[in-house]
Every structure is written in structure tokens, then in C-alpha cells.
Amino acid sequence: MHLLVVEDDDIVRMLMVDVLDELGYETLEANCANAALKILQDPGKALALLMTDVGLPDMRGEELAKQARAIRPALPVLFASGYAESLDVPDGMHMIGKPFSIEQLRDKVVGILGTP
């Protein structure tokens, strides 16, 4: 099972993927919502979590999550945002505020999925 990390900032995405890999999770990455949707639509890709930035260049993270849930109804979603306090997170979805520490990311992902 993979974690799909969707982040348009290459450096931030690389750091998130590196941290998750170090924690023992397998990751896939996308730099925009359209690339993420291609991965989500591939039945050969087993996904345990969608972690997405809220502000993507081609689509809001909330819309990506809605479309992801239409494809994979049980997929957990974790939003990452610098504006966490102003985001209304839908039921069954999670939020982590940017910037976050390695420990905060680990604790949030482990809290959603359990240990890798």
C-alpha cells in the first residue's frame, strides 16, 4: 500500500516523501491534482492515504479529495495547509497545518493508518 503525496512545491513534496519513506511508508507523488487523479484511477495502485496540499495550481485540494472519494470511497485523506485554522475539513478527513515538524507528520500519519 502506498501513500499518495500531492504537492506542487517540488522541495516541500520531496521533503514530505523523504520523511514518509524514512518512517517506513511507501510513497507515490504527484505535483498537481490531474497527475494525482491518474494515479487514483489506476486500479493497479493500492493506496492507503491521500495527502494533499489545499492550494494546488489546477484544482483545490478539497475538490481533489471529493473526486478521489468518488473513485475510492474508503480512502483516508489528509490535507496539508498553511491556513489550517480557516479550512473546514469534511467528516472522515484530516488536517495538518504547515509548517509541520517530522514528528507532527509522523504522529498524524500513524494516527490515521497505524505503524507502517
C-alpha positions as a Markdown table, in Angstrom:
| # | Residue | x | y | z |
|---|---|---|---|---|
| 1 | Met | 0.0 | 0.0 | 0.0 |
| 2 | His | 1.2 | 3.5 | -0.9 |
| 3 | Leu | 0.7 | 7.0 | 0.4 |
| 4 | Leu | -0.1 | 9.4 | -2.4 |
| 5 | Val | 1.5 | 12.8 | -1.7 |
| 6 | Val | 0.2 | 15.7 | -3.8 |
| 7 | Glu | 2.1 | 18.9 | -3.5 |
| 8 | Asp | 3.0 | 21.5 | -6.2 |
| 9 | Asp | 6.2 | 22.8 | -4.5 |
| 10 | Asp | 8.9 | 20.4 | -5.5 |
| 11 | Ile | 11.1 | 20.9 | -2.4 |
| 12 | Val | 8.2 | 20.5 | 0.0 |
| 13 | Arg | 7.0 | 17.4 | -1.8 |
| 14 | Met | 10.5 | 15.9 | -1.8 |
| 15 | Leu | 10.8 | 16.6 | 2.0 |
| 16 | Met | 7.4 | 15.0 | 2.7 |
| 17 | Val | 8.2 | 11.9 | 0.6 |
| 18 | Asp | 11.7 | 11.6 | 2.3 |
| 19 | Val | 10.2 | 11.8 | 5.8 |
| 20 | Leu | 7.4 | 9.2 | 5.0 |
| 21 | Asp | 9.9 | 6.9 | 3.3 |
| 22 | Glu | 12.2 | 7.1 | 6.4 |
| 23 | Leu | 9.2 | 6.2 | 8.5 |
| 24 | Gly | 8.7 | 3.0 | 6.5 |
| 25 | Tyr | 5.8 | 4.1 | 4.3 |
| 26 | Glu | 5.9 | 3.6 | 0.5 |
| 27 | Thr | 5.0 | 6.7 | -1.4 |
| 28 | Leu | 3.8 | 7.9 | -4.7 |
| 29 | Glu | 3.9 | 11.5 | -5.6 |
| 30 | Ala | 2.1 | 14.0 | -7.9 |
| 31 | Asn | 2.8 | 17.7 | -8.5 |
| 32 | Cys | -0.8 | 18.5 | -9.3 |
| 33 | Ala | -4.4 | 17.3 | -9.0 |
| 34 | Asn | -4.6 | 15.9 | -12.5 |
| 35 | Ala | -1.5 | 13.8 | -12.1 |
| 36 | Ala | -2.9 | 12.5 | -8.8 |
| 37 | Leu | -6.2 | 11.6 | -10.4 |
| 38 | Lys | -4.4 | 9.5 | -13.0 |
| 39 | Ile | -2.8 | 7.5 | -10.1 |
| 40 | Leu | -6.1 | 7.3 | -8.3 |
| 41 | Gln | -7.8 | 5.9 | -11.4 |
| 42 | Asp | -5.2 | 3.2 | -11.8 |
| 43 | Pro | -6.7 | 0.1 | -10.2 |
| 44 | Gly | -3.2 | -1.5 | -10.0 |
| 45 | Lys | -2.1 | 1.2 | -7.5 |
| 46 | Ala | -3.0 | 0.2 | -3.9 |
| 47 | Leu | -3.4 | 3.4 | -1.9 |
| 48 | Ala | -3.6 | 3.7 | 1.9 |
| 49 | Leu | -3.8 | 7.5 | 2.2 |
| 50 | Leu | -4.1 | 10.6 | 0.0 |
| 51 | Met | -2.1 | 13.5 | 1.5 |
| 52 | Thr | -2.8 | 16.7 | -0.5 |
| 53 | Asp | -1.9 | 20.3 | -0.3 |
| 54 | Val | -5.1 | 22.5 | -0.3 |
| 55 | Gly | -3.7 | 25.1 | -2.7 |
| 56 | Leu | -2.9 | 23.2 | -5.9 |
| 57 | Pro | -2.4 | 25.1 | -9.3 |
| 58 | Asp | -5.1 | 23.1 | -11.2 |
| 59 | Met | -7.7 | 22.3 | -8.5 |
| 60 | Arg | -8.4 | 22.9 | -4.9 |
| 61 | Gly | -7.4 | 20.1 | -2.6 |
| 62 | Glu | -11.0 | 19.8 | -1.3 |
| 63 | Glu | -12.2 | 19.1 | -4.9 |
| 64 | Leu | -9.4 | 16.6 | -5.4 |
| 65 | Ala | -10.5 | 14.8 | -2.2 |
| 66 | Lys | -14.1 | 14.8 | -3.4 |
| 67 | Gln | -13.1 | 13.2 | -6.7 |
| 68 | Ala | -10.7 | 10.8 | -5.0 |
| 69 | Arg | -13.5 | 9.6 | -2.7 |
| 70 | Ala | -15.8 | 9.1 | -5.8 |
| 71 | Ile | -13.1 | 6.7 | -7.2 |
| 72 | Arg | -12.0 | 5.2 | -3.9 |
| 73 | Pro | -14.7 | 5.8 | -1.3 |
| 74 | Ala | -12.8 | 4.4 | 1.8 |
| 75 | Leu | -9.5 | 6.3 | 1.1 |
| 76 | Pro | -8.4 | 8.4 | 4.0 |
| 77 | Val | -7.5 | 12.0 | 3.2 |
| 78 | Leu | -5.0 | 14.2 | 4.9 |
| 79 | Phe | -5.0 | 17.9 | 4.0 |
| 80 | Ala | -1.8 | 20.0 | 4.5 |
| 81 | Ser | -2.3 | 23.7 | 4.6 |
| 82 | Gly | -0.7 | 26.9 | 5.9 |
| 83 | Tyr | -4.3 | 28.1 | 6.5 |
| 84 | Ala | -5.4 | 25.1 | 8.6 |
| 85 | Glu | -7.4 | 27.2 | 11.0 |
| 86 | Ser | -9.6 | 28.5 | 8.2 |
| 87 | Leu | -10.3 | 25.2 | 6.4 |
| 88 | Asp | -13.5 | 23.3 | 7.0 |
| 89 | Val | -12.4 | 19.7 | 6.9 |
| 90 | Pro | -15.1 | 17.2 | 5.7 |
| 91 | Asp | -16.1 | 14.4 | 8.0 |
| 92 | Gly | -13.7 | 11.5 | 7.9 |
| 93 | Met | -10.9 | 13.6 | 6.6 |
| 94 | His | -7.9 | 15.0 | 8.5 |
| 95 | Met | -5.8 | 18.2 | 8.6 |
| 96 | Ile | -2.2 | 19.1 | 9.3 |
| 97 | Gly | -1.0 | 22.7 | 9.4 |
| 98 | Lys | 2.0 | 23.9 | 7.5 |
| 99 | Pro | 4.8 | 24.2 | 8.5 |
| 100 | Phe | 4.9 | 20.9 | 10.4 |
| 101 | Ser | 7.7 | 19.0 | 12.0 |
| 102 | Ile | 8.8 | 15.5 | 11.1 |
| 103 | Glu | 7.3 | 14.4 | 14.4 |
| 104 | Gln | 4.0 | 16.0 | 13.7 |
| 105 | Leu | 3.8 | 14.4 | 10.3 |
| 106 | Arg | 4.7 | 11.0 | 11.7 |
| 107 | Asp | 2.2 | 11.3 | 14.5 |
| 108 | Lys | -0.6 | 12.4 | 12.2 |
| 109 | Val | 0.0 | 9.6 | 9.6 |
| 110 | Val | 0.5 | 6.9 | 12.3 |
| 111 | Gly | -2.7 | 8.2 | 13.9 |
| 112 | Ile | -4.6 | 7.7 | 10.7 |
| 113 | Leu | -3.0 | 4.5 | 9.4 |
| 114 | Gly | -1.1 | 2.9 | 12.3 |
| 115 | Thr | 2.5 | 2.0 | 12.1 |
| 116 | Pro | 3.9 | 1.0 | 8.7 |
